[in-house]
């Protein structure tokens, strides 16, 4: 069993980012990322902090805009309009989920597609479906695909089953892996809560992706011998033996499944590290596209 660790693959992405960054800086361009956080969700604040630190490490221009939970739709849209008009900002990310009184779809639609480094604007989803490389793919699916490529895991002609149909992961990853080129050309099935005989379906997968948001949902009965398993889930569960009384686990029961796999990602230390890496890569590419380089 091979462990697909995120750290070394993310570091490879960052090395590429630094090479492109140096070229852009020499031409007088500094990539800029703005992250908008509404409310006080602890997990969201932690993610935003990680993104801010990575921008600083890479030497990028970074803006963090924090708004109270009671921010209105109009106030949030006004912030996005300002960022759209700011030439020093090449990427805009609104941290999700937003407070329930805000319309996430309208917020995403308001972001300039050329600055939508989260890859969720309909223009970018459409480009992804059309194999148009000028768009931006969502960061977590891009990270999953990059992990498979870096590990030398063939996807062409393989059966891929993705458990979870969110736009953020499931639908977007399906488009990526059905697409042409490296890390694509797979036969993809997207399963979800209404799927019948789920275990039988997942056991048909050469590559199984878990993105359902339920701790340890995928067990040994879901996985065939020799499969590759990508665990996108990040769930905090109570654990009295842990230092702070809880620990992170994935959507896969790692201990029960790992011995059946050709390769598997851990949680933590797997896909999560790739999400920020691909966000940085998207932002730097957005700057390069804007600069025409």
For each residue, the residues with C-beta under 8 A, 3 or more apart:
1: 258 259 261 262 263 264
2: 151 262 263 264
3: 263 264 265 266
4: 9 147 151 228 230 263 264 265 266 270
5: 8 9 265 266 269 270
6: 9 10 143 147 265 269 270 271 272 273 274
7: 10 11 269 273
8: 5 11 12
9: 4 5 6 12 13 146 147 150 151 273 274 277
10: 6 7 13 14 143 273 274 276 277
11: 7 8 14 15
12: 8 9 15 16 150
13: 9 10 16 17 146 274 277 278 280 281
14: 10 11 17 18 58 277 280
15: 11 12 18 19
16: 12 13 19 20 281
17: 13 14 20 21 58 277 280 281 284
18: 14 15 21 22 58
19: 15 16 22 23
20: 16 17 23 24 284 285 288
21: 17 18 24 25 31 58 59 60 284
22: 18 19 25 26
23: 19 20 26 27 293
24: 20 21 27 29 30 31 284 287 288 291 293
25: 21 22 28 29 30 59
26: 22 23
27: 23 24 291 293
28: 25
29: 24 25 287 288 290 291 293
30: 24 25 59 60 61 88 287
31: 21 24 60 61 90 91 283 284 286 287
32: 60 61 62 63 86 88 89 90 91 283 287
33: 51 55 60 61 62 63 89 90 91 92 93 117 279 280 283
34: 62 63 64 65 83 86 89 91 92 93
35: 48 51 52 62 63 64 65 93 94 95
36: 65 67 76 79 80 83 92 93 94 95
37: 44 45 48 64 65 66 67 95
38: 66 67 68 69 71 76 94 95 98 99 102
39: 44 67 68 69 98 99
40: 45 69
41: 44 45 97
42: 45 46
43: 46 47
44: 37 39 41 47 48 95 96 97
45: 37 40 41 42 48 49
46: 42 43 49 50
47: 43 44 50 51 95
48: 35 37 44 45 51 52 64 95
49: 45 46 52 53
50: 46 47 53 54 276
51: 33 35 47 48 54 55 62 93 276 279
52: 35 48 49 55 56 62 64
53: 49 50 56 57
54: 50 51 57 58 276 280
55: 33 51 52 58 60 61 62 280
56: 52 53 59 60 62
57: 53 54
58: 14 17 18 21 54 55 280
59: 21 25 30 56
60: 21 30 31 32 33 55 56 280 283 284
61: 30 31 32 33 55 88 89
62: 32 33 34 35 51 52 55 56
63: 32 33 34 35 83 89
64: 34 35 37 48 52
65: 34 35 36 37 79 83
66: 37 38
67: 36 37 38 39 71 75 76 79
68: 38 39 71
69: 38 39 40 99
70: 99
71: 38 67 68 75 76 99 102
72: 75 76
73: 76 77 101 102 103 106 107
74: 77 78
75: 67 71 72 78 79
76: 36 38 67 71 72 73 79 80 94 98 102 107
77: 73 74 80 81 106 107 110
78: 74 75 81 82
79: 36 65 67 75 76 82 83
80: 36 76 77 83 84 92 94 107 110 111
81: 77 78 84 85 110
82: 78 79 85 86
83: 34 36 63 65 79 80 86 89 92 115
84: 80 81 92 110 111 112 115
85: 81 82
86: 32 34 82 83 89
87:
88: 30 32 61
89: 32 33 34 61 63 83 86 92 115
90: 31 32 33 115 117 283 286 287 290
91: 31 32 33 34 115 116 117 279 282 283 286 287
92: 33 34 36 80 83 84 89 111 112 115 116 117
93: 33 34 35 36 51 117 118 279
94: 35 36 38 76 80 98 107 108 111 118
95: 35 36 37 38 44 47 48
96: 44 104 168
97: 41 44 104
98: 38 39 76 94 102 104 107
99: 38 39 69 70 71 102
100:
101: 73
102: 38 71 73 76 98 99 107
103: 73 106 107
104: 96 97 98 107 108
105: 108 109
106: 73 77 103 109 110
107: 73 76 77 80 94 98 102 103 104 110 111
108: 94 104 105 111 116 118 120 121
109: 105 106 121 122
110: 77 80 81 84 106 107
111: 80 84 92 94 107 108 115 116 121
112: 84 92 115 116
113: 116 121 123 124 135
114: 286 289 290
115: 83 84 89 90 91 92 111 112 286
116: 91 92 108 111 112 113 119 120 121 123 124 136
117: 33 90 91 92 93 136 139 279 282 283 286
118: 93 94 108 136 138 139 279 282
119: 116 124 125 128 135 136 137 138 139 142 172 282
120: 108 116 124 125 138 167 168
121: 108 109 111 113 116 124 125
122: 109 125 126
123: 113 116 126 127 135
124: 113 116 119 120 121 127 128 135 136 137
125: 119 120 121 122 128 129 167 172 175
126: 122 123 129 130 132 135
127: 123 124 130 132 133 134 135
128: 119 124 125 131 132 135 137 172 175 176 179
129: 125 126 175
130: 126 127
131: 128 179 180 181
132: 126 127 128 135
133: 127
134: 127 289
135: 113 119 123 124 126 127 128 132
136: 116 117 118 119 124 282 285 286
137: 119 124 128 141 142 172 175 176 282
138: 118 119 120 141 142 167 168 169 172
139: 117 118 119 142 143 274 275 276 278 279 282
140: 143 144 168 169 173 232 271 274 275 278
141: 137 138 144 145 169 172 173 176
142: 119 137 138 139 145 146 176 274 278 281 282
143: 6 10 139 140 146 147 271 273 274 275 277 278
144: 140 141 147 148 173 209 230 232 271 274
145: 141 142 148 149 173 176 177 183 184
146: 9 13 142 143 149 150 183 274 278
147: 4 6 9 143 144 150 151 230 265 270 271 274
148: 144 145 151 153 155 183 207 228 230
149: 145 146 152 153 182 183
150: 9 12 146 147
151: 2 4 9 147 148 263
152: 149
153: 148 149 207 228 263
154: 157 158
155: 148 158 160 177 183 184 185 186 207
156: 184 185 186
157: 154 185 186 187
158: 154 155 186 187 206 207
159: 186 187 189 204 205 206 207
160: 155 174 177 186 187 188 189 205 206 207 208 209
161: 188 189 190 191 201 202 204 205 207 208 209
162: 165 169 170 173 174 188 189 190 191 209 211
163: 170 191 192 198 202 208 209 210 211 212 217 218 251
164: 169 170 190 191 192 209 210 211 212 213 232 251
165: 162 170 171 190 191 192
166: 169 170 171 211
167: 120 125 138 170 171 172
168: 96 120 138 140 172
169: 138 140 141 162 164 166 172 173 209 211 232
170: 162 163 164 165 166 167 173 174 190 192 209 211
171: 165 166 167 174 175 190
172: 119 125 128 137 138 141 167 168 169 175 176
173: 140 141 144 145 162 169 170 176 177 209 211
174: 160 162 170 171 177 178 188 190
175: 125 128 129 137 171 172 178 179
176: 128 137 141 142 145 172 173 179 183 184
177: 145 155 160 173 174 183 184 186 188
178: 174 175 184 185 186 187 188
179: 128 131 175 176 184 185
180: 131 184 185
181: 131 184 185
182: 149
183: 145 146 148 149 155 176 177
184: 145 155 156 176 177 178 179 180 181
185: 155 156 157 178 179 180 181
186: 155 156 157 158 159 160 177 178 207
187: 157 158 159 160 178
188: 160 161 162 174 177 178
189: 159 160 161 162 201 205
190: 161 162 164 165 170 171 174
191: 161 162 163 164 165 195 198 201 202
192: 163 164 165 170 195 212
193: 212
194:
195: 191 192 198 201
196:
197: 200 201
198: 163 191 195 201 202 222
199: 202 203 221 222
200: 197 203 204
201: 161 189 191 195 197 198 204 205
202: 161 163 191 198 199 205 208 218 222 223
203: 199 200 221 222 223 224
204: 159 161 200 201 224
205: 159 160 161 189 201 202 208 223 224 227
206: 158 159 160 227 228
207: 148 153 155 158 159 160 161 186 227 228 229 230
208: 160 161 163 202 205 218 222 223 227 228 229 230
209: 144 160 161 162 163 164 169 170 173 229 230 232
210: 163 164 217 218 229 230 231 232 233 250 251 252
211: 162 163 164 166 169 170 173 232 233 251
212: 163 164 192 193 217 218 233 251
213: 164 233 235 251
214: 217 233 235 251
215: 233 235 237 249 250 251
216: 219 249 250 251 252 253 254
217: 163 210 212 214 233 251 252 253
218: 163 202 208 210 212 222 223 229 231 251 252 253 257
219: 216 222 223 253 256 257
220: 223 253 256 257 260
221: 199 203
222: 198 199 202 203 208 218 219 257
223: 202 203 205 208 218 219 220 227 229 257 260 261
224: 203 204 205 227 260
225: 260
226: 260 261 262
227: 205 206 207 208 223 224 260 261 262
228: 4 148 153 206 207 208 261 262 263 264
229: 207 208 209 210 218 223 252 257 261 263 264 265
230: 4 144 147 148 207 208 209 210 264 265 270 271
231: 210 218 250 251 252 254 264 265 266 267 270 271
232: 140 144 164 169 209 210 211 250 251 271
233: 210 211 212 213 214 215 217 249 250 251 252 267
234: 248 250 267 268 272
235: 213 214 215 248 249 250 251
236: 246 247 248
237: 215 246 247 248 249
238: 245 246
239: 242 245 246 247
240: 245
241:
242: 239 245 246 247
243:
244:
245: 238 239 240 242
246: 236 237 238 239 242
247: 236 237 239 242
248: 234 235 236 237 267 268
249: 215 216 233 235 237 254 267
250: 210 215 216 231 232 233 234 235 254 265 266 267 270
251: 163 164 210 211 212 213 214 215 216 217 218 231 232 233 235
252: 210 216 217 218 229 231 233 257 264 267
253: 216 217 218 219 220 256 257
254: 216 231 249 250 257 258 264 266 267
255: 258
256: 219 220 253
257: 218 219 220 222 223 229 252 253 254 260 261 264
258: 1 254 255 261 264
259: 1
260: 220 223 224 225 226 227 257
261: 1 223 226 227 228 229 257 258 264
262: 1 2 226 227 228
263: 1 2 3 4 151 153 228 229
264: 1 2 3 4 228 229 230 231 252 254 257 258 261
265: 3 4 5 6 147 229 230 231 250 270 271
266: 3 4 5 231 250 254 269 270
267: 231 233 234 248 249 250 252 254 270 271 272
268: 234 248 272
269: 5 6 7 266 272 273
270: 4 5 6 147 230 231 250 265 266 267 273 274
271: 6 140 143 144 147 230 231 232 265 267 274 275
272: 6 234 267 268 269 275
273: 6 7 9 10 143 269 270 276 277
274: 6 9 10 13 139 140 142 143 144 146 147 270 271 277 278
275: 139 140 143 271 272 278 279
276: 10 50 51 54 139 273 279 280
277: 9 10 13 14 17 143 273 274 280 281
278: 13 139 140 142 143 146 274 275 281 282
279: 33 51 91 93 117 118 139 275 276 282 283
280: 13 14 17 33 54 55 58 60 276 277 283 284
281: 13 16 17 142 277 278 284 285
282: 91 117 118 119 136 137 139 142 278 279 285 286
283: 31 32 33 60 90 91 117 279 280 286 287
284: 17 20 21 24 31 60 280 281 287 288
285: 20 136 281 282 288 289
286: 31 90 91 114 115 117 136 282 283 289 290
287: 24 29 30 31 32 90 91 283 284 290 291
288: 20 24 29 284 285 291 293
289: 114 134 285 286 292
290: 29 90 114 286 287
291: 24 27 29 287 288
292: 289
293: 23 24 27 29 288
